[in-house]
Structures are given as C-alpha cells and as structure tokens.
Amino acid sequence: MTRLSVNINKIATLRNARGGNTPDIINFTKDIESFGAQGITVHPRPDERHITYSDVYNLSQVVKTEFNIEGNPNKNFIDLVLNVKPAQVTLVPDAEDAITSNKGWDIKTNFEFLKDVILEFKNNKIRTSVFVDPLVKMIEYAKKIGTDRVELYTENYASRYFNNKHEAIEKYISAAKIANDLNLGLNAGHDLNYKNLKFFNQSIPELLEVSIGHALISESLYHGLEKTIKMYIGQLNK
C-alpha cells in the first residue's frame, strides 16, 4: 500500500492568521496519526509564514510515524534537519517568495551542490528525496547524486487530469519506470486530491508515498479530519 504523509502547513497557516495557538499543531498531528496517516510532512520556509522552525523541533518530539521535512536546503534548513534528524528530508527548489512549490530541480545545473547536501544527510542516517519533474533525464541525474528517492512533482498531472487523465499520466509512468529500473524509491506530491489520487496511485508502479496537504485539509472542512484521512487512505489501496 502507498503511504499517506499529511502535510500540516495549512494548519499552521490558519493558526498564524490570528496568532496564539489555535488550532494547536501538536494536537492536530497526534490526531492525524491516530486516524491512520502513516507520516507527517512539514515545509518550513525562511519567512516562517506557516510552519516555524520551533514547530519543527516541537513536532520532532511527538511524531510517532515518519517525519518528513521538506524545503530548499539553505544553511538554516540544513542545520535544522541535522538537529532534528527526521526519517526523511525532501529537497525542494522553491524560491523564498514562492507561494508554493512550483517546479522540480534542475539536477544537472545543481549537481555538485545537491550531491554534497545529500551526502551530508546520508552520513547522518537521514533518508533523502529530491523533488523532480517527470523527466527521464532528471531521474537519471537523481541516481547519480546519490539520493534514496525522488518525489514526482504532480501539478501538471493534476491540472490536466479532467481533460485527459491518460495523457496526463504518461510522463509520470515513464519517469516511474526509470526510477524503478535505477532502484530509486518513488514518492509523489503537489495538487493530488481525492478525485485524482486513485488513478495516479494505480497507474504508477512501486509508488511508496504521497504527501498531501492543501486538498486534504480543505476537504476535511466538509467531511471532518478523521473521515477525510480514511477516505484518502482508501484511495491508496492498490
């Protein structure tokens, strides 16, 4: 079964809109895990506009499933990850002013930088994943820099799903095949939701994990958090 890691950034965004500690990030995280999610994802950004660095440290004391920290590996981010030592770190090339992640790495251009960062994390026994577009060449470069996994950036799939889901998935199937052939673990995320998730999961061989936040948290406003998580887990049964 593909694992569900819930990105809790939107919970922090809601909290930060009023200040204080409502909703409580720690309690939400405990509930998300108790409702069946197999992981927790956070994406702290330099301006800390949602998840803060102190949140990450606090969460590291309570997360019982897999803790995944994603972000652009600047010095502060690297130091944070090395101090917390999560199960997984996902490297994302988002600009400081980006509203959300909007592209995968150009690994060829950033080859030496990424290779050095990944080596440092792996020396500290932290599994690494690199955010990539579904391009065969990028998957091949990902293998060369020594990452354990790649995370396929799925916005293009999600935006084209209702027009022609079979065309939308083609590049992802090709990328997944190369990743499997190269013995790279395979994750996916960005704009996956309840409607497009099942087809993606069934089409992509050996998909290990999806990271979903915005859609899942939004849908939980209608259905409740527990029911929504169980609905998503149901879509991930092969």
C-alpha positions as CSV (number, residue, x, y, z in Angstrom):
1,M,0.0,0.0,0.0
2,T,1.2,3.5,-0.8
3,R,1.8,5.5,2.4
4,L,0.0,8.8,3.1
5,S,2.0,11.6,4.6
6,V,-0.1,14.5,5.6
7,N,1.4,18.0,5.1
8,I,0.2,20.1,8.0
9,N,1.4,23.5,6.7
10,K,-2.2,24.7,6.2
11,I,-3.0,24.0,9.9
12,A,-0.1,26.4,10.8
13,T,-1.4,28.9,8.2
14,L,-4.7,29.0,10.0
15,R,-3.1,29.3,13.4
16,N,-0.8,32.1,12.3
17,A,-3.7,34.1,10.8
18,R,-4.8,35.1,14.4
19,G,-1.7,34.4,16.4
20,G,-1.8,32.3,19.5
21,N,-2.1,28.6,19.4
22,T,-5.4,27.8,17.8
23,P,-5.6,25.4,16.1
24,D,-2.9,23.5,18.1
25,I,-0.3,22.0,15.8
26,I,0.7,19.3,18.2
27,N,-2.8,18.1,18.9
28,F,-3.7,18.1,15.2
29,T,-0.6,16.0,14.5
30,K,-1.5,13.4,17.1
31,D,-5.0,13.2,15.8
32,I,-3.8,12.8,12.2
33,E,-1.6,9.9,13.2
34,S,-4.3,8.3,15.3
35,F,-6.7,8.5,12.3
36,G,-4.4,6.3,10.3
37,A,-1.9,8.6,8.4
38,Q,1.5,7.0,8.0
39,G,3.5,10.1,8.0
40,I,3.7,13.9,8.8
41,T,5.2,16.4,6.4
42,V,6.2,19.9,7.1
43,H,7.7,22.6,4.8
44,P,9.3,25.4,6.8
45,R,10.1,28.4,4.7
46,P,12.6,31.2,5.5
47,D,9.9,33.7,6.5
48,E,8.2,31.1,8.7
49,R,4.8,32.2,7.4
50,H,3.2,28.8,8.3
51,I,5.3,26.1,9.9
52,T,8.0,27.7,12.1
53,Y,11.4,26.3,13.0
54,S,10.3,26.0,16.6
55,D,7.2,24.0,15.3
56,V,9.6,21.5,13.7
57,Y,11.6,21.0,16.9
58,N,8.4,20.6,18.9
59,L,6.9,18.2,16.4
60,S,10.0,16.0,16.4
61,Q,9.2,15.2,20.0
62,V,5.7,13.9,19.3
63,V,5.6,12.4,15.7
64,K,5.4,8.6,16.0
65,T,5.1,7.8,12.3
66,E,7.5,9.0,9.6
67,F,8.5,12.6,9.9
68,N,9.3,14.3,6.6
69,I,10.9,17.7,6.4
70,E,10.9,19.4,3.0
71,G,12.4,22.6,1.8
72,N,15.2,24.4,0.0
73,P,18.5,23.3,1.5
74,N,19.9,26.7,2.6
75,K,22.2,26.7,5.6
76,N,19.5,27.2,8.2
77,F,17.4,24.4,6.7
78,I,20.3,22.0,6.6
79,D,21.2,22.8,10.3
80,L,17.5,22.3,11.2
81,V,17.4,18.9,9.6
82,L,20.7,17.8,11.1
83,N,19.5,18.7,14.5
84,V,16.1,17.1,14.2
85,K,17.2,14.0,12.2
86,P,13.8,13.2,10.7
87,A,13.1,9.9,8.9
88,Q,13.2,11.7,5.6
89,V,14.3,15.1,4.1
90,T,12.8,16.2,0.8
91,L,14.8,18.8,-1.1
92,V,12.7,21.3,-3.0
93,P,14.0,24.2,-5.1
94,D,11.4,26.8,-4.1
95,A,12.3,30.4,-4.1
96,E,11.9,32.4,-0.9
97,D,9.0,34.4,-2.2
98,A,7.2,31.4,-3.8
99,I,3.6,30.9,-2.6
100,T,4.1,27.1,-3.0
101,S,6.5,24.8,-4.7
102,N,6.2,25.2,-8.5
103,K,8.9,23.1,-10.1
104,G,11.4,20.3,-9.7
105,W,15.1,20.5,-9.5
106,D,17.4,21.1,-12.5
107,I,19.7,18.5,-11.1
108,K,22.2,18.8,-13.9
109,T,22.8,22.5,-13.1
110,N,22.8,21.9,-9.3
111,F,24.7,18.6,-9.5
112,E,27.6,19.2,-7.1
113,F,25.6,21.2,-4.6
114,L,22.9,18.6,-4.3
115,K,25.4,15.7,-4.2
116,D,27.2,17.3,-1.3
117,V,24.0,18.1,0.6
118,I,22.7,14.6,0.1
119,L,25.9,13.1,1.3
120,E,25.8,15.1,4.5
121,F,22.3,14.0,5.2
122,K,23.0,10.3,4.4
123,N,26.1,10.4,6.7
124,N,23.6,11.3,9.4
125,K,21.4,8.4,8.5
126,I,18.6,10.6,7.1
127,R,16.8,9.3,4.0
128,T,16.9,11.8,1.2
129,S,14.3,12.5,-1.5
130,V,14.6,15.1,-4.3
131,F,11.7,16.9,-5.9
132,V,11.7,16.4,-9.6
133,D,9.6,17.0,-12.7
134,P,8.6,13.7,-14.5
135,L,11.6,13.9,-16.9
136,V,13.6,10.8,-17.6
137,K,16.9,12.8,-17.7
138,M,16.3,14.2,-14.2
139,I,15.6,10.8,-12.8
140,E,18.9,9.6,-14.2
141,Y,20.7,12.5,-12.7
142,A,19.0,11.9,-9.4
143,K,20.5,8.5,-9.3
144,K,24.0,10.0,-9.9
145,I,23.8,12.4,-7.0
146,G,23.1,9.6,-4.6
147,T,19.6,10.3,-3.4
148,D,17.5,7.5,-1.9
149,R,14.2,8.6,-3.5
150,V,12.7,11.1,-5.9
151,E,9.4,12.9,-5.4
152,L,7.5,13.4,-8.6
153,Y,6.0,17.0,-8.9
154,T,2.4,16.2,-9.8
155,E,0.9,19.7,-10.6
156,N,1.0,19.0,-14.3
157,Y,-0.9,15.7,-13.8
158,A,-3.5,17.3,-11.6
159,S,-4.1,20.3,-13.9
160,R,-4.7,18.0,-16.9
161,Y,-6.5,15.2,-15.2
162,F,-10.1,16.1,-16.1
163,N,-9.2,16.9,-19.7
164,N,-7.5,13.6,-20.4
165,K,-6.2,11.6,-17.5
166,H,-4.4,9.0,-19.7
167,E,-2.4,11.7,-21.4
168,A,-1.8,13.5,-18.1
169,I,-0.2,10.4,-16.6
170,E,2.0,9.3,-19.5
171,K,5.2,11.1,-18.4
172,Y,4.8,10.0,-14.9
173,I,4.6,6.4,-15.9
174,S,7.8,6.7,-17.9
175,A,9.6,8.5,-15.1
176,A,8.4,5.9,-12.6
177,K,9.7,3.1,-14.8
178,I,13.1,4.6,-15.0
179,A,13.2,5.2,-11.2
180,N,12.3,1.6,-10.6
181,D,14.9,0.4,-13.0
182,L,17.5,2.5,-11.2
183,N,16.4,1.3,-7.8
184,L,15.3,4.7,-6.7
185,G,12.4,4.9,-4.2
186,L,9.4,6.8,-5.6
187,N,7.3,9.5,-3.8
188,A,4.8,12.0,-5.3
189,G,3.1,15.2,-4.3
190,H,1.6,18.5,-5.2
191,D,-2.1,19.1,-6.1
192,L,-3.0,15.5,-5.6
193,N,-6.5,15.3,-4.2
194,Y,-9.3,12.8,-3.5
195,K,-10.6,12.8,-7.1
196,N,-7.3,12.3,-9.0
197,L,-5.3,10.3,-6.4
198,K,-6.7,6.8,-7.1
199,F,-5.9,6.8,-10.8
200,F,-2.4,8.1,-10.2
201,N,-1.7,5.5,-7.5
202,Q,-3.0,2.7,-9.6
203,S,-1.0,3.9,-12.7
204,I,2.4,4.4,-11.0
205,P,4.3,1.2,-10.2
206,E,6.0,0.9,-6.9
207,L,4.8,4.3,-5.6
208,L,5.9,4.4,-1.9
209,E,4.5,7.6,-0.5
210,V,2.3,10.6,-1.4
211,S,2.5,13.9,0.5
212,I,-0.8,15.8,0.5
213,G,-1.8,18.9,2.5
214,H,-3.8,21.6,0.9
215,A,-6.6,19.5,-0.7
216,L,-6.8,17.1,2.3
217,I,-7.1,19.8,4.9
218,S,-9.6,21.8,2.7
219,E,-11.8,18.7,2.2
220,S,-11.7,18.0,6.0
221,L,-13.7,21.2,6.4
222,Y,-16.6,19.4,4.8
223,H,-16.1,15.8,6.0
224,G,-14.1,16.1,9.2
225,L,-10.5,15.3,9.6
226,E,-10.8,11.6,10.6
227,K,-13.2,10.7,7.8
228,T,-11.1,12.6,5.2
229,I,-7.9,10.8,6.1
230,K,-9.7,7.5,5.9
231,M,-11.1,8.4,2.5
232,Y,-7.6,9.2,1.2
233,I,-6.2,6.0,2.6
234,G,-8.9,4.1,0.8
235,Q,-7.8,5.7,-2.5
236,L,-4.3,4.4,-1.9
237,N,-5.2,0.7,-1.7
238,K,-3.7,-0.8,-4.9
